[in-house]
């Protein structure tokens, strides 16, 4: 299967979640807490929504140690190895 490049509204995301033709990109472009929700079509990613991700208590997400995208979920490791947050798209 040939690979085709896509144009995207964000560059160098730290994490990507995929579900039903939509992609959620975390940490792309201007900040570690920036989320871009996009729809894939015609070789491009069309931006549907841009938001800031916060921790469950409402504090800003300044940085996270690791981000893992698996299917429709983004897993973010907090300050300790036992502290993980899950964002389901």
PyMOL commands that set and color helices and strands:
alter all, ss='L'
color gray80, all
select strands_A, chain A and resi 15-19+22-26+34-41+44-52+66-70+73-77+84-88
alter strands_A, ss='S'
color yellow, strands_A
deselect
rebuild
show_as cartoon
